[in-house]
Amino acid sequence: MAEESVEQPRGELTVRLVAMPSDTNANGDIFGGWVLSQMDVAGGIAAVETAQGRVATVAIDALHFIRPVKVGDVLCVYTAVDRIGRTSIKMHVEAWARRFRRHVREKVTDATFTFVAIDEDGRPRPVVEEPAKG
């Protein structure tokens, strides 16, 4: 008998919150922009930890909305570092919904976010400071 493959979130749970009625569009679904905002927040949290300082979102690539999010669903956003450049971080971000009352978890969207590490003046800086040469 073949074992059934169940998709699992990729990365670490970074943000979890309930979708509320104030976050809906005219169809009663949660706004895609609200979901995108939560993904940006989660990606930013993970990028700040990776960069050990301020970051700015500079790009969002390949955003795919797979399923709608409904009022009462718990939105769970997972993050995983894909690549670290000199000043940038590419972060894979997935949003999953734990469906209200059913407790079924479904992937609703994913994207690749690019963050740039910035200094106090908002200029790009190295993600990882190199040790001073002595």
GIQUIBEL-V370231 format. One record per pair of residues at least 6 apart in sequence whose ideal C-beta (glycine too) atoms are under 7 Angstrom apart, sorted by sequence separation. I is the first residue (numbers start at 1). J is the second residue. D is the distance in whole Angstrom. If there is no record, write none. Layout:
# GIQUIBEL-V370231
i:I j:J d:D
i:I j:J d:D
This chain:
# GIQUIBEL-V370231
i:24 j:30 d:6
i:25 j:31 d:5
i:69 j:75 d:6
i:118 j:124 d:6
i:119 j:125 d:4
i:23 j:30 d:5
i:24 j:31 d:7
i:48 j:55 d:6
i:83 j:90 d:4
i:98 j:105 d:5
i:99 j:106 d:7
i:117 j:124 d:7
i:118 j:125 d:6
i:23 j:31 d:6
i:47 j:55 d:4
i:81 j:89 d:6
i:82 j:90 d:4
i:116 j:124 d:5
i:117 j:125 d:5
i:82 j:91 d:6
i:96 j:105 d:5
i:97 j:106 d:5
i:117 j:126 d:7
i:81 j:91 d:6
i:82 j:92 d:5
i:96 j:106 d:7
i:117 j:127 d:5
i:19 j:30 d:5
i:23 j:34 d:5
i:44 j:55 d:6
i:96 j:107 d:5
i:97 j:108 d:5
i:79 j:91 d:6
i:80 j:92 d:5
i:96 j:108 d:6
i:44 j:57 d:7
i:94 j:107 d:6
i:95 j:108 d:5
i:79 j:93 d:5
i:95 j:109 d:5
i:77 j:93 d:6
i:78 j:94 d:5
i:94 j:110 d:4
i:40 j:57 d:6
i:93 j:110 d:7
i:77 j:95 d:5
i:78 j:96 d:7
i:93 j:111 d:6
i:75 j:95 d:6
i:76 j:96 d:5
i:92 j:112 d:6
i:93 j:113 d:6
i:17 j:38 d:7
i:75 j:97 d:6
i:76 j:98 d:6
i:90 j:112 d:6
i:91 j:113 d:5
i:15 j:38 d:6
i:74 j:97 d:7
i:73 j:97 d:4
i:74 j:98 d:4
i:90 j:114 d:5
i:91 j:115 d:6
i:73 j:98 d:7
i:15 j:41 d:6
i:73 j:99 d:6
i:88 j:114 d:6
i:89 j:115 d:5
i:15 j:42 d:4
i:73 j:100 d:5
i:88 j:115 d:7
i:14 j:42 d:4
i:69 j:97 d:5
i:72 j:100 d:3
i:88 j:116 d:5
i:87 j:116 d:5
i:70 j:100 d:7
i:82 j:112 d:7
i:87 j:117 d:5
i:14 j:45 d:5
i:50 j:81 d:6
i:14 j:46 d:6
i:32 j:65 d:6
i:46 j:79 d:4
i:35 j:69 d:6
i:50 j:84 d:7
i:42 j:77 d:4
i:43 j:79 d:6
i:38 j:75 d:6
i:42 j:79 d:5
i:87 j:124 d:4
i:30 j:68 d:7
i:39 j:77 d:6
i:51 j:89 d:6
i:87 j:125 d:6
i:89 j:127 d:6
i:29 j:68 d:4
i:30 j:69 d:4
i:38 j:77 d:6
i:50 j:89 d:5
i:67 j:106 d:6
i:69 j:108 d:5
i:87 j:126 d:6
i:29 j:69 d:7
i:30 j:70 d:7
i:35 j:75 d:7
i:86 j:126 d:6
i:87 j:127 d:6
i:29 j:70 d:7
i:66 j:107 d:6
i:67 j:108 d:5
i:86 j:127 d:7
i:47 j:89 d:5
i:66 j:108 d:6
i:66 j:109 d:6
i:84 j:127 d:6
i:47 j:91 d:6
i:65 j:109 d:5
i:46 j:91 d:6
i:64 j:109 d:6
i:63 j:109 d:7
i:64 j:110 d:6
i:24 j:71 d:6
i:43 j:91 d:5
i:63 j:111 d:4
i:62 j:111 d:6
i:19 j:69 d:5
i:21 j:71 d:5
i:43 j:93 d:5
i:61 j:111 d:7
i:62 j:112 d:6
i:19 j:70 d:7
i:20 j:71 d:7
i:42 j:93 d:6
i:60 j:111 d:5
i:61 j:112 d:4
i:19 j:71 d:6
i:19 j:72 d:7
i:60 j:113 d:5
i:18 j:72 d:7
i:19 j:73 d:5
i:39 j:93 d:5
i:59 j:114 d:4
i:18 j:74 d:6
i:19 j:75 d:6
i:39 j:95 d:6
i:57 j:113 d:6
i:58 j:114 d:5
i:38 j:95 d:7
i:58 j:115 d:7
i:16 j:74 d:6
i:17 j:75 d:6
i:57 j:115 d:6
i:58 j:116 d:5
i:56 j:115 d:7
i:16 j:76 d:5
i:35 j:95 d:6
i:55 j:115 d:4
i:56 j:116 d:5
i:55 j:116 d:6
i:15 j:77 d:4
i:55 j:117 d:6
i:56 j:118 d:5
i:13 j:76 d:6
i:14 j:77 d:6
i:55 j:118 d:7
i:14 j:78 d:6
i:53 j:117 d:6
i:54 j:118 d:5
i:13 j:78 d:6
i:14 j:79 d:5
i:12 j:78 d:6
i:51 j:117 d:4
i:11 j:78 d:4
i:12 j:79 d:6
i:10 j:78 d:6
i:11 j:79 d:5
i:12 j:80 d:7
i:47 j:115 d:4
i:9 j:78 d:4
i:11 j:80 d:3
i:10 j:80 d:5
i:43 j:113 d:4
i:44 j:115 d:7
i:39 j:111 d:6
i:43 j:115 d:7
i:35 j:108 d:7
i:40 j:113 d:7
i:35 j:109 d:6
i:51 j:127 d:5
i:50 j:127 d:7
i:11 j:92 d:6
i:10 j:92 d:6
i:11 j:94 d:7
i:10 j:94 d:6
i:9 j:94 d:6
i:9 j:96 d:6
i:7 j:107 d:6
